[in-house]
Amino acid sequence: MSELTLPLALFNLLPVLFTGFALWFLTRLVGDLAPPCRTMARAGGVLIVLGGFSKAVWKLILVTTGQDLAWLASALFPLMAPGFALLAGAALGVLQRLRGRGEVAWIRYVVAAAILVVVGAVAVRTLGMGIPRGWFLPLLGLTSVANLVLSLVLIASALRLGRKDAALLFGVNLAMVFALPPIAMASPDTLFMHWLEQILTAIGTAAFALGAYRLWRSARASAAVDLRRGR
């Protein structure tokens, strides 16, 4: 991170803020439509925000004091992997309710099983096989798969509620997610590439937040209409 600057480190807080707003609205959406999944949504949201915040704080400390608190940077995926898995499960509960399927208890077991399998893989790779940073690939895989599932489920939920605009916004966020890895691995590792990565991240998370807000508002409006009709 030799190219890291203070403006870039401060800008890195913006996606964390956008993500926090998005998760606030998604948690409320889950609470309204799939109450049994509310705890999953809250726990997942807290873990995701903590993961993003830890990486942002690491950058700020590094650029202002020169101290490299590696444990802060390394906390990103251990927090985000279970966070996205829990949030994806909660969002799936919402989609199940929108489809008129009341049973969502099985989702908790599927999410718990996925997390346990990944924890087992981490233990085998780090403790059993002694692979340096053996935890990284399993946690990265869970984060990526859960994030993809979350995006697809939210797009499907938005379309079911007739909100093509929200579906498009979630699609923009998903496009940014796919665009970022090649940029992060590109050489040389210049300040321009870091800015490009953070700007795309900000665009994606802003679209995610706006999509979450519109989806929540639409769900509440739909519920109010059903209530007036006596459903």
N, C-alpha and C positions, 0 to 999 in steps of 0.2 A: 504493500500500500504506500509506496514511496511517493506516488502522485497525489495522495490525499491532501486536500486543503480544507480550511475551516468552512468556507461557503458550501463546499460539497458535503461536508459532514453535517452541517445544519440542514441542508436541503434533504438529506437522508431521513430527517424526522418527518417530512411531509407524507411519504407513503405510509408511515406508521400511523399518522393522524387519520388519513383517509381510511385505512383499514379498520381503525377503531370505530369510526362512524359507521362503516359498513356492517361490522359485527354487532354494533348496538341495534341497528334496525333488523338484522337477521335474527337476533335473539328475541326481539319483540315479535317478529313474524312467527317464529317457532312457538313462542308462548301463546299466541293467539290461535294458531291452527293445529298444533301438535303438542299440547301441554306435557305429555309424558316424556318428550324429548327436550324439554326446556333446560334441564340440568346439563345434558350433553352439550347443548349450544353454548351455555354460559361458560362451562369449563373449557370447551374448545376455543371460544373467543378469547378468554383470559390467557391461555397458553400461546395462542398466535400473536397476540399483542405483546406479551412479554418477550417472545422470541425476537420479533422485529425491533423492539425497544432495546433489548440487550445488545444487538449488533450495532444499532445507531449510537448508543452510549459508548460502546467500545471505540468507534470511530472518533467521537468527540474527545474522549480521553487521550487517544493516541495522538491526535493532531494538536491538542492544546498543551499536553504535558510530556508527550513522548513515551509514556508508559504503555506497553503492549500487554493489556490484560487479556491473555488468550482465552481464558475460560469464559469471558463475556462473549467473544466472537463465536466460540464453540458451542454456546448454549442455543444457537439459532435452531438447528434441526432437532435436537432433543426436545425442544419445546414445541416447535411447529409441527412435527410429524404426528404426535398424538392429538395436537390441537386441530389440525385439518381433518384427521380421521373422525374425531368426535363431531365436528361441525358438519362434515359431509353426511354423517349418519343422521344428525338432527334435521338437515335439509331434506334428506330422503323421507323422513317421517312426515314432513310438510307435503311432499309430493304424493305420498300415499293417501293422506287425508284429502287432498285435492282430487284424487282419483276415486274417492268414495270408499277407500279401504281403511277400516277403522283400526286394524291390528298393526301396531308398530313396535311392540315389545321385542320382537325378534331382531330388530335393528341393533339394539344394545349388545346382544350376544355376538352378532357379526363383527361389530366394531371392536369389541373387547378381544375377540379371537384374532383379528388382524393385528392389533397392537401387541398381543402376547407373542404371536409368531415373529414379529419384527424384533421384539425384545430378546427372544430366544436366538435369533440370527445374530444380533449384536453380541450376546454373551458368547456364542460359539466362536465368532470371528475375533473378538478381542481377548477373551480369557482362554478359550480352548486352542485357537490357532495362533494367537499372539500377533495378529496382523495390526500394524500401526494404523491408528484411526480406523479400525475395523468397524466401528459403529457408523461411519459416515454413509456408506452406500446403502445399507438397509434403511436408515432413517431418511435419506434423500429419496429412495424409492417410494416409501410410504407417503412422504410429503407430496411428491409429484402425482402419484396415483390418486390420493385423497383430494388434492386440489383439482384434478381433472374431473373426478366424480362430482365434487361440489359444484363446479361450473356447469357441467352438463345437467345436473339436477335442477339448478337454479334457472337455467335456460328453459327446461321443460316446464317448470312451475310457472314461469312468466308467460309462456305461450298458452298454458292451460287457463290462465287468468286473462288472456287476451292482451297482454302487455308486450307487444313486439319491440317497443322501445327499450324496455328493461332487458329483454332477451338479447337485443343487439349490444347493450352496454356490457352485459356479462360476456358476450362473445368478444368484445374489444379487450376486456381483461384477460380472457383466455389466450387471445392472439399475442398479447404482451408477454404472457407466461412462456409461450413457445419461442418468442423472439429473443428472450433474455439469455438463455444458456449459450448460444453461439457467440453472442457479444461478450459474455463473461469469459469465454475461453479464447477469444481472439487475441492475436499478437500483432504489434506490441501493446503492452499494458499501459496506455497513455491516459493523460488527464481527460482528453476528449472522449475516450471510450468509457471512462467512469461516469462522466456527465451524461453521455448517451444512455447508459444503463439506468441511471437514476431517473432521468426524465421519462423514459419509457415505463419504468416502474411506477412513477407518479401518475402518469396517464392511465395506466391499467388500474391502479387502486382507486383513482378518482372515478373512473367508469364503474368500478365495482361498488363503490359507496353510493353513487347516484342510482344504479340499478337496484341495489338493496332497498333504498328509500322508496323508490317508485313501486317496487314489488310489495313492500309492507303497506303502503298507502292503498294500493289497489286491493289487497287482501282485506283490509279493514273496511273499505268501501263496499266490497262484495258481501262481507259479513253483515254490514248494516242493512243492505238491501234485502238479504235473506231474512233478517230479523223482522223488518217491516212487513214482509210477505207472510210472516208466521211460520217459516220453515224451521 
